[in-house]
Amino acid sequence: MSVYVGIDVHRKRSQVAVVTGDGTVELNKNVVNGSEPMLRLIGDLPAGTPVAFEAAFGWGWLIQLLEDYGFEPHLVHPLRCKAIASARLKNDKVDAAILAQLLRADLLPEAWIAPPPVRQLRALLRHRASLVRLGTQLRNRIHAVAADHGYDRSASYWTGPGRGWLAELDLPAASREIVTDCLAVIDGLAPLTGRIDGELHACAKADPRVKVLRTLPGVGEFTALVMVAEIGDISRFPSARKAGQLGRADPDRAGLGPEGPARAHLQAGLGVAAMGHEPGRADRQALAGVRRHLLGHRETPREEDRHHRGLPQAADPRLAPAFRDAGRRGRHAAAAAMKTGGSPSPG
């Protein structure tokens, strides 16, 4: 009899459920993460047994284990597995059993399992992005410290003259310490990003897809590498149009809603293409650097914008009716003045 396995993966422990072909739960046990404890539970199952698990924190080791021992891994996208999210009874046992049952019924919302080289490229790109983001935060902090004491400089703070200007500022001890520490960390990040840039340049030079992508307006080497890594294997899509639809902003069609958690799958290492090639499936989850270069990436005008074109836009939505009414009164007054040959009366 065929069996199906569902694993609710967590950082230190995981819940493993084994379900038979008729839906009977044969096993539902919590184990410590690791190859030996996992194989003690499912190692005796026949080769080719399908195993479903969510893309949670640290799932890479499990993929490798399942593939090495001949199992058939199925990666579940955490934001699309509504059966778990809407379950009335929510615990690890229920989650693992539902994964196995969805796998048995062929209703599993799967994500593409990127091969290890793609996952490593994604990790390197995201690592560089995080370092650059950290450097930007530190520079902003230095700007804030200087502004807090009434100092500003029209030119750069980070060139030789800018560093000299920072050193000469009359700052209190704590503020001077903040500036000094931030500059030290910024200087420490430079060789790290330089080393990573060299590695990424070598990857880009060896990949013909990067050369093609760089012909797009505004796409440089780094952006092209991000697109290659996040989209993954383009042959998975039936057409270029389907691949381009990864970037469409359409939260409702994606089933996530406007309050859906942003980039949760990126934290799990899935990438933009994890949502599948259906229209709008990437929506808010797509990296902005990728989405802007894909087909159909522009958001459609909001409903209120279409009804208020040419009118002043209120900063607060609650003020929009007042602007709308004022615009209507102005148009009506102007039309009346044209008929009478006078000028529109104020108010």
MIFI-133094 format. One line per 8 residues: number of its first residue (from 1); for each residue z negated, x, y negated of C-alpha. Coordinates in pm, whole numbers, plus 32768, in hexadecimal, padded with zeros to 4 digits. Each point is the difference from the previous one (the first is absolute). Last residue first. Layout:
REM residues N
NUM> Z X Y | ... .
REM end
This chain:
REM residues 347
347> 810A 7967 60ED | 80E6 8071 7EE9 | 8119 7F18 7F96 | 815C 8059 8072 | 80F1 8033 7EE3 | 80E1 7EF5 7F71 | 8161 7F89 8050 | 7F80 7EC1 809C .
339> 80A2 8037 8155 | 7FBF 8177 7FFE | 7E97 7FC5 7F9E | 7FCC 7F13 8124 | 808C 8100 80F6 | 7F1E 810F 7F73 | 7ECE 7F22 801A | 8054 7FAA 816D .
331> 8030 816E 8058 | 7EB8 8062 7F5C | 7F41 7EE7 80A7 | 808C 806A 8154 | 7F9F 8169 7FC8 | 7EA1 7F9E 7F96 | 7FDE 7F28 8136 | 8067 811F 80E4 .
323> 7F22 80F9 7F4E | 7ED6 7F17 8026 | 8056 7FBA 816B | 8008 817C 8047 | 7EA0 8042 7F7B | 7F59 7FC5 8151 | 80E9 80FF 809C | 7F5C 8111 7F28 .
315> 80E7 80FE 7F5E | 80DA 7EE9 7F80 | 8178 8032 7FFE | 80B6 7FA5 7EC1 | 812A 7F1F 804C | 8163 8071 8053 | 7FDD 7FB1 816F | 7ED9 7F1A 803A .
307> 806C 7F29 8127 | 8091 8122 80C6 | 7ECE 80D0 7FB4 | 7F16 7EF2 8083 | 80AE 7FFD 814F | 7FF0 8176 8028 | 8144 80BD 7FF3 | 8071 8083 8155 .
299> 7F73 8151 8061 | 80F4 811B 8014 | 8013 80B7 814C | 8138 7F55 8081 | 808F 813D 8094 | 7F17 812A 8011 | 7FC5 8108 7EF3 | 7EDB 7F58 7F4F .
291> 7F56 7FBD 814C | 7FE4 816D 8068 | 7F39 808A 7EDC | 7F40 7EB9 7FEA | 7F88 802A 8164 | 8032 7EBB 80B8 | 7ED7 7F22 8056 | 803C 7F0E 7EE2 .
283> 813F 7F7E 80A2 | 8049 80B5 8149 | 8053 7EC8 80C6 | 80C8 7F67 7EE5 | 8135 7FBB 80CA | 7FCE 8053 8172 | 8033 816E 805A | 7EA8 8047 8092 .
275> 7EAF 8023 7F55 | 7FD0 8163 807C | 8123 807F 7F31 | 7F26 805C 7ED9 | 7F2C 80F7 80C3 | 7F1A 7FD7 812A | 7EF8 8106 7FB3 | 7ECD 7F1F 8013 .
267> 7FC3 802C 7E8C | 816D 7FA6 7FD1 | 7FC4 7EC2 80C6 | 7EF2 7F95 7F0C | 80EE 8036 7EDF | 7F82 7EE2 7F2C | 7F10 7EFE 808C | 8094 7EA4 7FD7 .
259> 7F93 7F40 7ECA | 815D 7F91 7F9B | 804A 7F6F 8156 | 802F 80C8 8140 | 80F5 7F22 80B7 | 8120 80E9 7FB9 | 80C6 7EDD 7F7A | 7EEA 7FBB 7F05 .
251> 7FDC 816D 7F99 | 816E 802C 7FA0 | 8049 814D 7F5E | 8130 8081 80B4 | 7FF1 816B 806A | 8033 7FDC 8175 | 8134 7F2E 7FB2 | 80C6 8142 7FE4 .
243> 7FE4 8039 8175 | 808C 7EA7 8047 | 811E 803B 7F0D | 804F 8150 80A2 | 8039 7F48 8145 | 7F68 7FBF 8157 | 7EC6 80C7 7FB0 | 7F62 80EA 80FE .
235> 8117 80FC 7FB6 | 7F4A 8057 7EBC | 7EF4 80C0 80BD | 7EE5 8036 7F09 | 7FEC 7F33 7EC4 | 7EC4 80B2 7F89 | 806B 8160 805C | 8166 7FF2 7F82 .
227> 7F9E 7F49 7EC1 | 7EE8 80F8 7FBA | 80EF 8120 803C | 80F6 7F6D 7F07 | 7EEA 7FD7 7F01 | 7F9F 816E 8028 | 8162 8083 7FE0 | 805E 7F30 7ED5 .
219> 8076 7E9B 7FE7 | 803D 7F87 7E9C | 8161 7F84 803C | 805D 800E 8172 | 80BB 813C 8066 | 7EB3 808C 8071 | 8004 7F0F 8124 | 812D 80AE 809B .
211> 7F67 8159 7FEC | 7EB6 7F7C 8089 | 80B4 7F69 812A | 808D 8158 8059 | 7EA1 807C 805A | 7FD1 817A 8017 | 7FEB 8038 7E88 | 7F08 7EE5 7FDE .
203> 7F17 808E 8107 | 800D 815B 7F5F | 7FBB 7F68 7EAC | 7ED9 7F43 8097 | 7F66 8142 8080 | 8030 80AD 7EB1 | 7F71 7ED7 7F44 | 7ED2 800A 80E6 .
195> 7FBD 816C 7FA2 | 8024 7FB4 7E8D | 7F1F 7ECE 801F | 7EF1 80DC 8093 | 8038 811D 7F0A | 7FD6 7F10 7ED8 | 7ED2 7F42 8083 | 7F0C 811B 7FB6 .
187> 806F 8010 7E94 | 7FBE 7E8B 7FDD | 7EAC 802E 80A9 | 7FA0 8112 7F0C | 8080 7F39 7ED6 | 7F2A 7ED7 8067 | 7ECD 80DE 8025 | 802E 809D 7EA8 .
179> 803D 7EB1 7F55 | 7ECF 7F63 80A4 | 7F25 812C 7FAA | 806E 7FF2 7E96 | 7FA1 7E90 7FF7 | 7EA8 804D 8091 | 7FC0 811D 7F09 | 806E 7F48 7EC8 .
171> 815F 804C 7F83 | 8088 80D1 7EE0 | 8164 8030 8076 | 8074 816B 8014 | 8042 8003 8176 | 80D3 7EC3 7FEB | 80DB 809D 7EF2 | 802E 8136 80D6 .
163> 8068 7F28 8127 | 80FB 7F4E 7F20 | 808C 8149 7F7E | 8038 8077 8166 | 808C 7EB6 8077 | 7F23 7EEA 808E | 7F96 7F37 7ECE | 8164 7FB0 7F9F .
155> 8060 7FC7 7E96 | 7F82 7EED 7F1A | 7E99 8074 801F | 7ECE 7F25 7FEB | 7E90 8029 7FB3 | 7F0E 7EF1 7F8F | 7EE2 8048 80EF | 8053 7EE7 80F2 .
147> 816F 805B 7FDC | 7FC1 8159 8092 | 7F37 7F74 8122 | 8106 7EF4 8045 | 811F 80FC 8001 | 7F38 80D4 80F5 | 7FCB 7ED1 80DC | 8174 7FAE 7FF5 .
139> 804C 815F 8076 | 7F0E 7FD2 8122 | 809C 7EB5 8066 | 815C 8098 7FF1 | 7F94 811F 80E0 | 7F72 7F0A 80FD | 8146 7F3C 8000 | 80C1 8141 803F .
131> 7F1D 804D 8126 | 8023 7E9E 8089 | 817C 800F 7FE3 | 8006 814C 80B8 | 7F31 7F6F 811A | 80DE 7ECC 8009 | 8133 80D9 802F | 7F57 80D3 810C .
123> 7F83 7ED1 80C1 | 8153 7F57 7FEF | 80A6 813B 8085 | 7F03 800E 811D | 803D 7E93 8058 | 8176 803F 8004 | 7FD7 812E 80E4 | 7F13 7F38 80E5 .
115> 80F5 7EE1 8040 | 7FD3 7EC2 7F33 | 7F85 7ED5 80C3 | 80AA 7ED3 7F65 | 7F19 7EDC 7FC2 | 7FCA 7ED8 80E3 | 7F99 7E9B 7FB7 | 7FA5 7FA0 816A .
107> 807A 7EAD 8075 | 8088 806C 8154 | 7F08 7F19 80B1 | 7F60 8122 80C0 | 7FF1 80D4 7EC6 | 7F5F 7EE3 7F42 | 7F02 7FDF 811B | 7FB2 8175 7FFD .
99> 7FD0 8003 7E88 | 7F2D 7EC5 8017 | 7F1D 80A6 8103 | 7FC9 8131 7F24 | 7FAF 7F2E 7ECE | 7F16 7F16 80BD | 7F3A 8122 808E | 7FF1 80AF 7EAF .
91> 7F6F 7ED7 7F48 | 8079 7EDA 7F32 | 7FD1 7E9B 807D | 80CB 7F19 7F25 | 8135 80DA 8022 | 80D4 8009 7EC5 | 8026 817B 7FE4 | 802E 802A 8177 .
83> 8115 7EFF 8024 | 8094 8074 7EB9 | 8072 814E 808E | 80E7 8046 7EDD | 7F19 80D2 7F2B | 7F8B 80DD 8120 | 815E 805B 807A | 7FE3 8021 8178 .
75> 807A 813A 80B2 | 8076 7FC0 8163 | 7FD4 8120 80F5 | 80A5 7FF8 8158 | 7F2E 80D6 80EA | 8084 813A 80A6 | 7ECD 80DE 7FEE | 8084 80E1 7EE8 .
67> 8078 7ED2 7F39 | 7EAC 7F58 800C | 7F44 813A 7F9C | 80EA 8053 7EE0 | 7FE8 7EA1 7F74 | 7E86 800B 8022 | 7FE4 814B 7F45 | 80CA 7F75 7EDC .
59> 7F25 7ECD 7FC8 | 7F0F 809E 7F07 | 7F9E 7EDC 7F22 | 80B1 7EC4 806E | 8163 7FB5 806C | 7FA1 7EE8 80EB | 8017 8022 8176 | 80DD 7F77 8114 .
51> 802B 80A0 8158 | 8120 7FAA 80EA | 7FDB 8087 8163 | 8129 80E7 8041 | 7F47 80CE 8101 | 7F10 7F35 80D2 | 7E94 7FD5 7F98 | 7F0D 8100 8093 .
43> 7FD2 80B7 7EB3 | 7F9A 7EC1 7F4B | 7E85 8010 7FF5 | 7FB2 8166 8065 | 8135 8065 7F3A | 7F5F 7F8E 7EBD | 7EBA 80BA 803F | 80C2 813F 8058 .
35> 80F8 7FFD 7EE1 | 7F0D 7FC1 7EE5 | 7F67 7EEA 7F36 | 7EB6 7F82 8088 | 8025 7EBF 80C5 | 7FCD 7E88 7FD1 | 8061 7F21 8123 | 80D0 7ECA 8041 .
27> 8089 7FF3 8161 | 80AF 7F01 80DC | 8052 7F04 7EF0 | 80D5 7EF8 80AB | 8142 7FAA 7F4A | 80DF 7FBB 812E | 80A5 8157 7FE7 | 7EB2 80B0 8006 .
19> 7F3A 806C 7ECD | 7F53 8150 7FCA | 7F28 8025 7EC8 | 7F93 814B 7F65 | 7F16 8013 7ED4 | 8000 814C 7F49 | 7EF6 80F4 7F8B | 7FE6 8110 7EF8 .
11> 80FB 7FA1 7EF1 | 8065 7EAE 8081 | 811C 7F87 80DE | 800D 7E9E 808B | 80C3 803E 813F | 80CA 7EF7 80B7 | 8084 803C 815F | 80F2 7F2C 80C8 .
3> 8012 7FD9 8177 | 8119 7FAA 80F1 | 7FA6 7F7D 8157 .
REM end
